[in-house]
């Protein structure tokens, strides 16, 4: 019985403490700060750059060696021994 009363008291205190407002409810909320026009134009340019198709390959195309040669681990054509 004492345990039930103790648990009820803890639940009651917890519910009352969560009911109190954290800040002053009468104050109006601050509007978000305005984004400067310079930052907005920079963001628009970055978005346009992201949407553009890449114009150059980052990876080199595969290299083809002439007959009798083979690509080595350094990417150079070497004569085939054998």
C-alpha positions in Angstrom: 0.0 0.0 0.0 2.8 2.4 0.9 4.5 1.6 -2.4 1.3 2.5 -4.4 1.0 5.8 -2.5 4.7 6.6 -3.2 4.4 5.8 -6.9 1.2 7.8 -7.1 3.0 10.8 -5.5 5.9 10.5 -7.9 3.5 10.4 -10.9 1.6 13.4 -9.6 4.7 15.4 -9.0 6.1 14.5 -12.5 2.8 15.5 -14.2 2.6 18.8 -12.4 6.2 19.6 -13.1 5.8 18.9 -16.9 2.6 21.1 -17.0 4.5 24.4 -16.2 5.5 26.5 -19.2 9.2 26.8 -19.9 9.1 30.4 -21.1 6.8 33.3 -20.9 3.7 32.5 -23.0 2.6 36.1 -23.4 5.6 37.2 -25.5 5.1 36.8 -29.3 7.6 34.6 -31.1 10.4 36.4 -33.0 10.1 36.1 -36.8 13.0 34.3 -38.5 15.8 36.6 -39.6 15.7 37.6 -43.2 18.1 36.0 -45.6 20.3 38.7 -47.3 19.9 39.0 -51.0 23.6 38.3 -51.6 23.3 34.9 -49.9 20.2 34.1 -51.8 21.9 34.8 -55.1 24.9 32.7 -54.1 22.6 29.8 -53.2 20.8 30.1 -56.5 24.1 29.9 -58.4 25.2 26.9 -56.4 21.9 25.1 -57.2 22.3 25.9 -60.9 25.9 24.5 -60.8 24.6 21.3 -59.2 21.9 20.9 -61.9 24.3 21.4 -64.8 25.6 18.3 -66.5 29.3 17.7 -66.0 31.2 18.8 -69.1 34.5 16.9 -68.5 35.4 13.4 -67.6 37.1 12.9 -64.2 38.3 9.4 -65.1 40.5 9.0 -68.1 39.1 6.8 -70.9 40.5 3.2 -71.1 43.9 3.1 -72.9 44.3 0.7 -75.9 47.7 -0.7 -76.6 49.0 -1.6 -80.1 49.3 -5.3 -81.1 52.1 -7.1 -79.3 51.9 -4.8 -76.3 50.0 -4.9 -73.0 49.1 -2.4 -70.3 51.1 -2.7 -67.1 50.2 -1.7 -63.6 51.4 1.9 -64.2 49.2 2.4 -67.2 52.0 2.2 -69.8 52.1 -0.1 -72.9 54.9 -2.7 -72.6 55.9 -5.3 -75.1 54.6 -8.8 -74.3 57.5 -11.2 -73.5 57.0 -14.7 -74.5 
